Structures are given as structure tokens and as C-alpha cells.
Amino acid sequence: MSPILIIGAGPVGLTMAAELARYGVPVRIVDRSPEPTQTSRALVVWSRTLELMDRMGCTTAFLGAGLKARGATIRSSTRVLGHPTFDRIASPYAFALMIPQSETERLLTEHLATFGVAVERRVELIAFAEGAAGVAASLGHADGREESIDTPFLLGCDGAHSVVRHGLGLAFRGQTQGDDWILADVRLEGAGRPPSDEIATYLHRDGPFVIFPIPGGRARIIAMVGTSDPASPRADPTLAEVQALIDSRTGGGFVALDPVWLSNFRINGRKVADYRRGRVMLLGDAAHVHSPAGGQGMNTGMQDAIGLTWRLALVWRGAADTLLDSYSAERSAVGDKVLRNAGLLTALGALRRPSVQAIRNAALHLLLSLSPVRGRIAAMMSEIDIAYPYSPLSKGRGAGMRLAPEHYDGPPPGAGERPRFILYAPDVKRGAALASQFPLLVEARVRRPPNERELLIVRPDGYVGFSGGGQAWWAAEDYLRRINGRL
């Protein structure tokens, strides 16, 4: 069978390619760029993404290359409004792993290479058309050669200006905010600089100013700097301008040195309504872009990929095509949530009226003093609170929830692994008999459920697909039969 074609070799496309290859599905991944990302861009890998990387088999490499941020401090002038810590995240990875996107792409490329797959660079998608059994695509090569190929599925991981999305004619609804923001990747020196293991946010009357730690003793600065005429874009900031912002918004006491990236940007909040059109799917920034507040953009895209790969791998082997229907239903809802939360965080930081800023600061000081609020914020930021209760794949009370890592007992990662559901049953013998009816869909070994009165079927991505009482055998069999198809 022809390989699945992935357009775009950023973190999302690389995750997609590596997981398909791990599941033994042939894949091609192409990118029009001559080289990988050279700048830091997306900076944080959150807890839920790291948990899913455990299944991929590449968490250790990321932990070795990243920096663990243990919390954040939010200030207004010199007053500390709150100090939420990440140790409340209910995950083995109770921190934000700070790692430049250039490193993320390098590590994922190396991981992909272990499956014998390499990125084909200077190759771009020219056109495509869906047929009854696949997608016909035309690829342009750097030497001017045009290649015609057939692929069972076309996956658009090609960013905010996605050729795949444009080819589908899908509306990218949303808006561009009017404020200008600056970005500076620098080295900070001086006794007043924030700790290297926390994210520092300064809510200044002129706009928010945020410092993110980066491995190697560097830091990322993001600040709102007013508005400009779109017809006359603001020039990239100078180091002197960055230093002036440090002095005015943080109280000073430290200096910025050795810049490697100085830029400005505007925040876009946009999203497609549906991530799938037949055999063509969109993932990551091709489907949704939003404010960098919360650092969830890349994580959401990588989780798009992980959520789609196991479905594609099963359908590629003969599972029911309807399995793919749940991809857009689940991930579009997550995209809506991330877009909403990131927009809210940005709007709160960008409030302009001094009286409203004072109310915001007082409310934050109160709320961040409450333990339940800090816990809720940690769960949202880390994305461990993502769930799919309304998914077509969720059946029963409690279905759609993430199974806590201490209860998840999936197979170890390895090349050629088939994605399989895992059965948790109080009657292991009867559970084994049920699993034997679906040998290519369900793992043969049955696990004990966290609650002995439950019968659970857990998806390959660690979310509960089916939840029923300990005697709900008929309903569990029907659930699996609907997915199994021709496996």
C-alpha cells in the first residue's frame, strides 16, 4: 500500500510521522523548507505531552535536553500577586519542560530516524484531489521536477499558512489582535533577574512583560508594546529597547545581553470548524492558531498528531472507517478550549484602564491564594485536564477521561507495535475470553481495574473509551465490535 503523506516537518508533522512509523505504517514526510527551524519559537512541553511521549519512547531524550520550570511568579510592580507552582500537577512530570523548538525538532527527527524515515526537504505540495480510495497529490521538487503520487491519506501539518487548508477551501475564522508584541531571546545577568526555574510575569500599567527560562542560561522575553499602523509595520526591537522595557516594567536590577533573536509579532486567534474532509486531515497550526499565553500551541498540535495516529494505523489495517470521525469531534473541541483560554489570559494581561487593572490585580491576588484555584490552573496549563466525554468513542459514565498514569499499564514502546485497546476487568478470565475475540484490536493481557466494580476499555492514547459495571460484558463486546471492522 502507498505511504501516508505528511505535509510539514515541524513538531506536529514529525510526531505524526514517528508514531505512524512506530505502528508499522508506511509514511512520507515532506517540507518545502531547506532546513529545520533554527530559532527557539515554541518553548514549553507540558506534562500531558510528556506522558504521551512515554508511549512514543522519546521522553528521556527530551528531559535530558530541557530545563524544568517548577512554577511561576506574577507581579504588579514589586508586589507579588501570586506564586503558582507546578508541583500540584497530578503527573509524573509536574513541571513545564522548557526546550527550544529547534531542539524539539532535532530530537523528533532523530527519533523518526530510528524507524528508517527521513524528512524530504525542498519538496512542496502543489495540488491534490481526493478520490474514492485515496488522494492524488502533486509534489514539486527543488530541481523543478513534479511528482505525481497516490496516498491513502493526506495530512496537513504545514502551519498557519497551510497549503492543505487552502486546498480544501476551509475558512480560518478568527481575528488578528491590534496590539504589537516584541520577542527577544537573550542572556540575562544581574542580581535582580528572576530565578532560572520559573516563569516571571510582570503586569505593568503599559502592558504585560513575561520572562521564560531557556536551557543554556538564556531567556525569552515577550512584551506588549502598544499599537502601530498595519500599513507601516513596527521595526524589530533593538537590544537597547529591550533593556528599556526591563528597567521600566520589572524595576531593573538585571541586563539583557547577547541577543540571538529579536522580533515583533501580532497575535492571531483562528481555527477551522472541522479538522477532517474525507481522507484529508488538518493538525496543529494548520487547524488552529492562538495567543502564546499558556504555551499550549505546540503541545495541542502534537496531541492532535498522537490522537490521530492510532486511529489511522487501525483504519489502515482494516478497522472501521468511522473511527476517524471521532478525531475532529475530539480535537476541535480541545482547540476551542485552548483558543478561549489563551485569549482570556491575553485579554487579562492587556487591560489598559488603571481602575480595571487594579481590580484585576486584587482578584488575582485573592484567587492565587486559594489552593483549589492553583490546582485548577496547574491542571489546565499542563493539559492533564483534557477529556473527551462527548466523543463518539466515549461510552458510559466516566468515559473520555484520562486514565491516571499510575493505573495505565500499556505496552512498552517499540518499532512495529500495533495500537491496541486495553481491557481492565474484575474477572480476568472472562476478560481474556473477550479480548481473544478481537486479537488485532485488544491486548491479550487483561489488567485489574482501579475500581474492582468497573469494566474499562482504555484507548491506545490512555483515555477511557468504554466504562461500565463489572458485568457490562455485552455492552463492552458491542463497543469493540463497532470499532473492529475488518481487523
TIBA-346361 format. One record per residue (C-alpha): x, y, z. Coordinates in Angstrom, 3 decimals. Example, Ala and Ser with C-alpha at 12.3 -4.5 7.8 and 13.67 -1.06 7.14 Angstrom:
+----------+----------+----------+
:     east :    north :       up :
+----------+----------+----------+
:   12.300 :   -4.500 :    7.800 :
:   13.670 :   -1.060 :    7.140 :
+----------+----------+----------+
% end
This chain:
+----------+----------+----------+
:     east :    north :       up :
+----------+----------+----------+
:    0.000 :    0.000 :    0.000 :
:    1.207 :    3.535 :   -0.741 :
:    2.567 :    5.515 :    2.206 :
:    0.548 :    8.111 :    4.055 :
:    1.739 :   11.594 :    3.038 :
:    2.507 :   14.253 :    5.657 :
:    2.983 :   17.859 :    4.576 :
:    5.131 :   19.822 :    7.025 :
:    8.052 :   18.715 :    9.205 :
:    7.604 :   20.848 :   12.298 :
:    6.976 :   19.245 :   15.701 :
:    3.448 :   18.176 :   14.706 :
:    4.406 :   16.542 :   11.407 :
:    7.440 :   14.860 :   12.973 :
:    5.316 :   13.475 :   15.809 :
:    2.802 :   12.200 :   13.286 :
:    5.460 :   10.534 :   11.147 :
:    7.252 :    8.927 :   14.096 :
:    4.080 :    7.453 :   15.574 :
:    2.842 :    6.084 :   12.244 :
:    6.258 :    4.556 :   11.608 :
:    6.289 :    3.056 :   15.110 :
:    2.960 :    1.428 :   14.339 :
:    4.413 :   -0.062 :   11.165 :
:    2.522 :    2.224 :    8.760 :
:    4.489 :    3.407 :    5.696 :
:    4.849 :    7.181 :    5.664 :
:    6.429 :   10.047 :    3.718 :
:    7.025 :   13.441 :    5.287 :
:    7.951 :   16.427 :    3.109 :
:    8.701 :   20.074 :    3.814 :
:    9.329 :   22.983 :    1.475 :
:   11.934 :   24.491 :    3.825 :
:   15.578 :   23.590 :    3.103 :
:   16.363 :   23.141 :    6.811 :
:   14.669 :   22.666 :   10.182 :
:   13.690 :   25.565 :   12.438 :
:   16.778 :   27.414 :   13.674 :
:   15.080 :   29.620 :   16.289 :
:   13.549 :   28.820 :   19.658 :
:    9.903 :   29.603 :   18.714 :
:    7.663 :   27.294 :   20.828 :
:    9.376 :   26.831 :   24.173 :
:    7.469 :   24.540 :   26.502 :
:    6.488 :   20.885 :   26.545 :
:    3.768 :   20.316 :   29.119 :
:    3.027 :   17.329 :   31.353 :
:    0.366 :   15.610 :   29.241 :
:    2.555 :   15.755 :   26.158 :
:    5.423 :   14.192 :   28.120 :
:    3.100 :   11.418 :   29.334 :
:    2.154 :   10.658 :   25.740 :
:    5.820 :   10.766 :   24.751 :
:    6.327 :    7.860 :   27.151 :
:    4.307 :    5.765 :   24.703 :
:    6.405 :    7.136 :   21.834 :
:    9.621 :    6.198 :   23.609 :
:   11.364 :    9.576 :   23.499 :
:   10.662 :   11.257 :   26.845 :
:   14.137 :   10.574 :   28.222 :
:   15.862 :   12.450 :   25.406 :
:   13.644 :   15.481 :   25.964 :
:   14.210 :   15.510 :   29.712 :
:   17.949 :   15.436 :   29.088 :
:   17.812 :   18.439 :   26.767 :
:   15.258 :   20.591 :   28.580 :
:   15.025 :   22.754 :   31.681 :
:   12.393 :   22.052 :   34.326 :
:   10.421 :   25.157 :   35.299 :
:    8.858 :   24.478 :   38.686 :
:    6.451 :   27.383 :   38.858 :
:    5.629 :   30.981 :   38.002 :
:    5.603 :   34.305 :   39.800 :
:    3.089 :   37.006 :   38.881 :
:    3.912 :   40.562 :   39.922 :
:    2.498 :   44.036 :   39.636 :
:    5.416 :   46.439 :   40.042 :
:    7.289 :   44.979 :   43.027 :
:    4.205 :   43.378 :   44.574 :
:    3.877 :   39.609 :   44.195 :
:    0.291 :   38.760 :   43.280 :
:    0.811 :   35.008 :   43.338 :
:    3.304 :   32.208 :   43.013 :
:    1.576 :   29.153 :   41.487 :
:    3.812 :   26.115 :   41.473 :
:    3.637 :   23.169 :   39.122 :
:    4.191 :   20.528 :   41.808 :
:    0.395 :   20.272 :   42.076 :
:    0.189 :   18.774 :   38.589 :
:   -1.069 :   15.195 :   39.037 :
:    1.524 :   13.694 :   36.729 :
:    4.974 :   12.125 :   36.904 :
:    6.037 :   15.289 :   35.052 :
:    4.992 :   18.010 :   37.492 :
:    6.816 :   20.827 :   35.737 :
:    6.977 :   22.751 :   32.490 :
:    9.820 :   21.437 :   30.361 :
:   11.445 :   24.447 :   28.717 :
:   13.096 :   23.482 :   25.450 :
:   13.518 :   25.494 :   22.224 :
:   11.542 :   24.334 :   19.215 :
:   14.794 :   23.901 :   17.297 :
:   15.789 :   21.261 :   19.859 :
:   12.337 :   19.687 :   19.800 :
:   12.574 :   19.253 :   16.045 :
:   16.105 :   17.864 :   16.294 :
:   15.103 :   15.264 :   18.877 :
:   11.978 :   14.241 :   16.983 :
:   13.945 :   13.966 :   13.732 :
:   16.453 :   11.689 :   15.437 :
:   13.603 :    9.631 :   16.907 :
:   11.996 :    9.347 :   13.477 :
:   15.301 :    8.177 :   12.004 :
:   15.263 :    5.138 :   14.329 :
:   12.340 :    3.880 :   12.224 :
:   14.234 :    4.409 :    8.980 :
:   12.305 :    7.532 :    7.929 :
:   13.870 :   10.857 :    6.922 :
:   12.312 :   14.227 :    6.095 :
:   12.288 :   15.046 :    2.379 :
:   13.202 :   18.730 :    2.220 :
:   12.695 :   21.283 :   -0.558 :
:    9.609 :   19.352 :   -1.552 :
:    6.260 :   21.146 :   -1.591 :
:    2.653 :   20.230 :   -2.199 :
:    1.411 :   21.778 :   -5.451 :
:   -2.091 :   20.347 :   -5.721 :
:   -4.240 :   17.447 :   -4.552 :
:   -7.601 :   15.867 :   -5.265 :
:   -9.469 :   13.233 :   -3.267 :
:  -10.771 :   10.112 :   -4.943 :
:  -12.832 :    7.166 :   -3.762 :
:   -9.879 :    5.204 :   -2.381 :
:   -7.267 :    7.877 :   -1.675 :
:   -5.772 :   11.238 :   -2.564 :
:   -3.879 :   12.106 :   -5.744 :
:   -1.183 :   14.670 :   -4.976 :
:    1.412 :   16.594 :   -6.981 :
:    4.738 :   17.384 :   -5.325 :
:    7.246 :   19.932 :   -6.570 :
:   10.969 :   19.299 :   -6.057 :
:   13.800 :   21.829 :   -5.832 :
:   15.151 :   20.788 :   -9.237 :
:   11.855 :   21.665 :  -10.893 :
:   10.677 :   18.074 :  -11.166 :
:    6.990 :   17.427 :  -10.482 :
:    5.994 :   14.131 :   -8.916 :
:    2.513 :   12.617 :   -9.002 :
:    1.660 :   10.227 :   -6.192 :
:   -1.337 :    8.461 :   -4.703 :
:   -1.698 :    8.297 :   -0.950 :
:   -4.440 :    6.747 :    1.207 :
:   -4.452 :    9.850 :    3.452 :
:   -3.075 :   13.382 :    3.187 :
:   -2.154 :   15.085 :    6.466 :
:   -1.736 :   18.869 :    6.628 :
:    0.818 :   19.746 :    9.291 :
:    2.016 :   22.764 :    7.331 :
:    1.351 :   25.619 :    9.700 :
:   -0.768 :   28.736 :    9.823 :
:   -0.483 :   29.370 :    6.066 :
:   -1.345 :   25.755 :    5.291 :
:   -1.443 :   24.824 :    1.608 :
:   -3.588 :   21.835 :    2.558 :
:   -6.154 :   24.007 :    4.328 :
:   -6.267 :   26.426 :    1.392 :
:   -6.659 :   23.494 :   -0.977 :
:   -9.674 :   22.322 :    0.985 :
:  -11.150 :   25.813 :    0.896 :
:  -11.792 :   25.802 :    4.648 :
:  -12.480 :   29.078 :    6.426 :
:   -9.888 :   30.004 :    9.065 :
:  -12.200 :   32.014 :   11.253 :
:  -10.974 :   34.425 :   13.892 :
:   -9.106 :   37.677 :   14.101 :
:   -5.748 :   39.374 :   14.421 :
:   -5.398 :   41.466 :   17.561 :
:   -4.352 :   45.094 :   17.158 :
:   -1.557 :   45.178 :   19.748 :
:    2.121 :   44.871 :   18.855 :
:    4.299 :   42.478 :   20.834 :
:    8.064 :   42.060 :   20.923 :
:   10.077 :   38.894 :   21.380 :
:   13.710 :   38.730 :   22.498 :
:   15.868 :   35.665 :   23.143 :
:   18.737 :   36.949 :   25.280 :
:   21.052 :   36.212 :   28.180 :
:   20.168 :   37.917 :   31.461 :
:   22.742 :   38.954 :   34.053 :
:   22.393 :   40.700 :   37.394 :
:   21.186 :   40.012 :   40.891 :
:   17.662 :   41.141 :   40.092 :
:   16.987 :   38.638 :   37.323 :
:   14.244 :   36.077 :   38.047 :
:   15.168 :   32.513 :   39.061 :
:   16.116 :   30.240 :   36.173 :
:   13.484 :   27.633 :   37.105 :
:   10.377 :   29.813 :   36.970 :
:    8.296 :   31.855 :   34.551 :
:    8.174 :   35.517 :   35.603 :
:    5.174 :   37.667 :   34.650 :
:    5.034 :   41.407 :   35.305 :
:    1.605 :   43.027 :   34.916 :
:    2.615 :   46.607 :   34.190 :
:    0.289 :   49.518 :   33.507 :
:    1.721 :   49.745 :   29.950 :
:    1.228 :   46.042 :   29.232 :
:    2.399 :   42.585 :   30.296 :
:    6.079 :   41.634 :   30.345 :
:    6.978 :   37.932 :   30.618 :
:   10.314 :   36.145 :   31.016 :
:   10.611 :   32.443 :   30.188 :
:   13.760 :   30.486 :   31.081 :
:   15.561 :   28.656 :   28.276 :
:   18.244 :   25.955 :   28.693 :
:   21.821 :   27.171 :   28.465 :
:   21.386 :   30.200 :   30.722 :
:   19.216 :   32.114 :   28.270 :
:   15.719 :   33.601 :   28.495 :
:   12.793 :   34.535 :   26.257 :
:   11.195 :   37.939 :   26.795 :
:    7.702 :   38.721 :   25.467 :
:    6.090 :   42.109 :   25.999 :
:    3.154 :   44.101 :   24.671 :
:    4.373 :   47.419 :   23.295 :
:    1.310 :   49.276 :   22.014 :
:   -0.140 :   49.556 :   18.539 :
:    1.105 :   50.606 :   15.116 :
:   -0.347 :   51.211 :   11.690 :
:   -0.615 :   47.868 :    9.825 :
:    0.465 :   49.744 :    6.710 :
:    3.735 :   50.686 :    8.462 :
:    4.811 :   47.629 :   10.475 :
:    6.892 :   48.180 :   13.571 :
:   10.623 :   47.514 :   13.137 :
:   12.215 :   44.671 :   15.078 :
:   13.291 :   45.831 :   18.533 :
:   16.846 :   46.705 :   19.401 :
:   18.642 :   45.394 :   22.467 :
:   18.529 :   48.911 :   23.914 :
:   14.733 :   48.950 :   23.573 :
:   14.503 :   45.569 :   25.296 :
:   16.654 :   46.880 :   28.149 :
:   14.447 :   49.947 :   28.482 :
:   11.417 :   47.673 :   28.876 :
:   13.234 :   45.628 :   31.527 :
:   14.050 :   48.759 :   33.505 :
:   10.565 :   50.269 :   33.256 :
:    8.409 :   47.195 :   33.786 :
:   10.374 :   44.990 :   36.200 :
:   12.174 :   47.539 :   38.348 :
:   15.508 :   46.665 :   36.765 :
:   18.464 :   45.096 :   38.531 :
:   19.491 :   42.971 :   35.566 :
:   20.610 :   43.445 :   31.983 :
:   19.935 :   41.729 :   28.657 :
:   22.961 :   40.613 :   26.650 :
:   23.918 :   38.516 :   23.649 :
:   20.640 :   38.547 :   21.660 :
:   20.087 :   35.686 :   19.212 :
:   16.558 :   36.613 :   18.128 :
:   14.801 :   39.978 :   18.225 :
:   11.410 :   40.210 :   16.564 :
:    7.898 :   41.588 :   16.786 :
:    4.551 :   39.948 :   16.150 :
:    0.812 :   40.255 :   16.430 :
:   -1.417 :   37.649 :   17.991 :
:   -3.801 :   35.699 :   15.807 :
:   -6.692 :   33.660 :   17.108 :
:   -8.102 :   31.487 :   14.318 :
:   -9.472 :   27.998 :   13.827 :
:  -11.197 :   25.791 :   11.276 :
:  -14.538 :   24.259 :   12.236 :
:  -13.689 :   20.733 :   11.057 :
:  -10.254 :   19.082 :   11.085 :
:  -11.218 :   16.429 :    8.532 :
:  -12.516 :   16.361 :    4.996 :
:  -12.718 :   12.743 :    3.888 :
:   -9.175 :   11.423 :    3.550 :
:   -7.553 :   14.802 :    4.233 :
:   -6.884 :   15.922 :    7.813 :
:   -5.505 :   19.074 :    9.395 :
:   -3.373 :   19.211 :   12.527 :
:   -1.577 :   21.835 :   14.614 :
:   -1.315 :   25.388 :   13.335 :
:   -2.933 :   24.348 :   10.060 :
:   -6.116 :   23.880 :   12.089 :
:   -5.748 :   26.357 :   14.962 :
:   -3.560 :   29.311 :   15.959 :
:   -3.846 :   31.357 :   19.119 :
:   -2.081 :   33.539 :   21.642 :
:    1.206 :   32.185 :   23.054 :
:   -0.207 :   32.755 :   26.554 :
:   -0.021 :   29.415 :   28.343 :
:    2.441 :   27.923 :   25.855 :
:   -0.064 :   25.336 :   24.660 :
:    0.049 :   25.757 :   20.880 :
:    2.734 :   23.216 :   20.033 :
:    1.505 :   20.832 :   22.721 :
:   -2.022 :   20.930 :   21.351 :
:   -0.724 :   20.222 :   17.851 :
:    1.450 :   17.316 :   18.985 :
:   -1.527 :   15.867 :   20.826 :
:   -3.589 :   16.288 :   17.640 :
:   -0.994 :   14.058 :   15.979 :
:   -0.904 :   11.449 :   18.722 :
:   -4.696 :   11.323 :   18.786 :
:   -4.886 :   10.793 :   15.037 :
:   -2.036 :    8.305 :   14.529 :
:   -3.515 :    5.358 :   16.386 :
:   -6.832 :    5.836 :   14.587 :
:   -5.136 :    5.986 :   11.192 :
:   -2.967 :    2.971 :   11.995 :
:   -6.020 :    0.883 :   12.899 :
:   -8.043 :    2.040 :    9.879 :
:   -5.033 :    1.383 :    7.639 :
:   -5.149 :   -2.228 :    8.885 :
:   -8.900 :   -2.612 :    8.420 :
:  -10.696 :   -1.086 :   11.417 :
:  -13.984 :    0.699 :   10.765 :
:  -13.522 :    3.990 :    8.870 :
:  -15.965 :    5.606 :   11.287 :
:  -13.133 :    5.529 :   13.837 :
:  -11.747 :    8.621 :   12.082 :
:  -14.971 :   10.554 :   12.661 :
:  -14.066 :   10.981 :   16.315 :
:  -10.753 :   12.730 :   15.552 :
:  -12.217 :   16.076 :   14.546 :
:  -15.005 :   15.886 :   17.122 :
:  -12.476 :   15.475 :   19.939 :
:   -9.648 :   17.699 :   18.842 :
:  -11.777 :   20.562 :   17.541 :
:  -13.378 :   20.823 :   20.982 :
:   -9.906 :   20.935 :   22.547 :
:   -8.867 :   23.603 :   20.032 :
:  -11.886 :   25.707 :   21.005 :
:  -10.943 :   25.423 :   24.661 :
:   -7.291 :   26.352 :   24.134 :
:   -8.249 :   29.275 :   21.906 :
:  -10.689 :   30.527 :   24.537 :
:   -8.294 :   30.157 :   27.485 :
:   -5.304 :   31.689 :   25.695 :
:   -7.441 :   34.605 :   24.563 :
:   -8.708 :   35.172 :   28.082 :
:   -5.189 :   35.154 :   29.560 :
:   -4.027 :   37.626 :   26.933 :
:   -7.014 :   39.915 :   27.447 :
:   -6.474 :   39.957 :   31.216 :
:   -2.825 :   40.859 :   30.804 :
:   -3.551 :   43.565 :   28.229 :
:   -6.150 :   45.514 :   30.222 :
:   -5.429 :   49.229 :   29.847 :
:   -7.599 :   51.244 :   32.257 :
:   -5.798 :   51.724 :   35.606 :
:   -9.013 :   51.194 :   37.593 :
:   -9.692 :   47.887 :   35.824 :
:   -6.050 :   46.847 :   36.249 :
:   -6.370 :   47.447 :   39.992 :
:   -9.477 :   45.244 :   40.184 :
:   -7.724 :   42.529 :   38.141 :
:   -4.663 :   42.593 :   40.393 :
:   -6.743 :   42.383 :   43.569 :
:   -8.764 :   39.490 :   42.160 :
:   -5.620 :   37.619 :   41.071 :
:   -4.021 :   38.123 :   44.478 :
:   -7.093 :   36.619 :   46.152 :
:   -7.644 :   33.759 :   43.724 :
:   -3.983 :   32.705 :   43.617 :
:   -4.013 :   32.431 :   47.409 :
:   -6.619 :   29.649 :   47.155 :
:   -5.244 :   26.113 :   46.848 :
:   -8.121 :   24.759 :   44.692 :
:   -7.650 :   27.596 :   42.206 :
:   -3.913 :   26.963 :   41.944 :
:   -4.612 :   23.283 :   41.384 :
:   -7.143 :   24.035 :   38.667 :
:   -4.715 :   26.368 :   36.913 :
:   -1.977 :   23.720 :   37.043 :
:   -4.275 :   21.095 :   35.516 :
:   -5.350 :   23.452 :   32.731 :
:   -1.849 :   24.644 :   31.850 :
:   -0.382 :   21.146 :   31.839 :
:   -3.317 :   19.836 :   29.749 :
:   -3.858 :   16.859 :   32.051 :
:   -7.467 :   18.029 :   32.348 :
:   -8.183 :   17.320 :   28.671 :
:  -11.021 :   14.826 :   28.362 :
:  -13.444 :   13.614 :   25.708 :
:  -16.748 :   12.908 :   27.478 :
:  -18.816 :   13.827 :   24.392 :
:  -16.710 :   11.940 :   21.868 :
:  -18.384 :    9.357 :   19.611 :
:  -15.783 :    6.975 :   21.080 :
:  -16.831 :    7.563 :   24.700 :
:  -19.438 :    5.181 :   26.075 :
:  -20.508 :    5.045 :   29.695 :
:  -20.179 :    7.173 :   32.782 :
:  -16.582 :    8.352 :   33.185 :
:  -15.640 :    7.521 :   29.608 :
:  -13.438 :   10.041 :   27.857 :
:  -11.325 :   10.716 :   30.934 :
:   -7.568 :   10.320 :   31.037 :
:   -6.607 :    7.195 :   32.951 :
:   -4.146 :    8.324 :   35.597 :
:   -0.573 :    7.271 :   34.736 :
:   -0.279 :    5.189 :   37.896 :
:   -3.113 :    2.992 :   36.604 :
:   -2.141 :    2.938 :   32.928 :
:   -0.330 :   -0.297 :   32.092 :
:    0.181 :   -0.130 :   28.366 :
:    2.750 :   -1.962 :   26.273 :
:    6.315 :   -0.646 :   26.181 :
:    7.134 :    1.462 :   23.119 :
:    8.781 :   -0.348 :   20.252 :
:    9.005 :   -0.448 :   16.493 :
:    6.178 :   -2.287 :   14.771 :
:    3.827 :   -2.106 :   17.740 :
:    0.178 :   -2.184 :   16.716 :
:   -2.110 :    0.251 :   18.529 :
:   -4.325 :   -1.786 :   20.820 :
:   -7.051 :   -1.129 :   23.328 :
:   -6.509 :   -2.427 :   26.865 :
:   -9.198 :   -4.199 :   28.862 :
:   -9.433 :   -3.644 :   32.619 :
:  -11.796 :   -6.206 :   34.159 :
:  -12.534 :   -7.617 :   37.626 :
:  -12.976 :  -11.094 :   36.085 :
:   -9.641 :  -11.581 :   34.316 :
:  -10.575 :  -14.984 :   32.856 :
:  -13.764 :  -13.704 :   31.270 :
:  -11.909 :  -10.582 :   30.155 :
:   -9.319 :  -12.743 :   28.386 :
:  -12.102 :  -14.536 :   26.533 :
:  -13.489 :  -11.185 :   25.353 :
:  -10.061 :   -9.944 :   24.309 :
:   -9.473 :  -13.133 :   22.302 :
:  -12.409 :  -12.241 :   20.050 :
:  -10.510 :   -9.110 :   18.910 :
:   -6.857 :  -10.199 :   18.756 :
:   -5.754 :   -7.325 :   16.477 :
:   -7.630 :   -4.670 :   18.411 :
:   -7.336 :   -5.596 :   22.097 :
:   -4.264 :   -6.631 :   24.085 :
:   -4.425 :  -10.266 :   25.178 :
:   -3.330 :   -9.494 :   28.745 :
:   -6.195 :   -8.204 :   30.879 :
:   -5.475 :   -5.721 :   33.686 :
:   -7.215 :   -5.227 :   37.005 :
:   -9.280 :   -2.001 :   37.131 :
:   -8.611 :    0.710 :   39.722 :
:  -12.159 :    0.073 :   40.947 :
:  -12.979 :   -3.635 :   41.151 :
:  -16.601 :   -2.951 :   40.246 :
:  -15.687 :   -1.400 :   36.889 :
:  -15.151 :   -2.763 :   33.411 :
:  -12.959 :   -0.399 :   31.379 :
:  -11.677 :   -0.350 :   27.829 :
:   -8.774 :    2.072 :   27.534 :
:   -7.728 :    3.527 :   24.193 :
:   -4.152 :    3.458 :   22.865 :
:   -3.727 :    7.106 :   23.927 :
:   -4.587 :    6.356 :   27.553 :
:   -8.142 :    7.725 :   27.624 :
:  -11.081 :    5.589 :   28.768 :
:  -13.197 :    4.630 :   25.765 :
:  -15.744 :    2.404 :   27.492 :
:  -16.778 :    2.433 :   31.134 :
:  -19.374 :    0.111 :   32.621 :
:  -20.217 :   -2.000 :   35.605 :
:  -18.315 :   -5.189 :   36.272 :
:  -20.948 :   -7.238 :   34.407 :
:  -21.314 :   -4.987 :   31.340 :
:  -19.798 :   -7.638 :   29.068 :
:  -22.339 :   -7.426 :   26.273 :
:  -22.015 :   -3.647 :   26.050 :
:  -18.204 :   -3.915 :   26.052 :
:  -18.293 :   -6.517 :   23.261 :
:  -20.630 :   -4.318 :   21.207 :
:  -18.296 :   -1.337 :   21.694 :
:  -15.314 :   -3.288 :   20.368 :
:  -17.268 :   -4.846 :   17.519 :
:  -18.250 :   -1.419 :   16.204 :
:  -14.588 :   -0.387 :   16.044 :
:  -13.096 :   -3.669 :   14.854 :
:  -14.362 :   -3.543 :   11.269 :
:  -12.304 :   -5.949 :    9.121 :
:   -9.403 :   -6.390 :   11.551 :
+----------+----------+----------+
% end
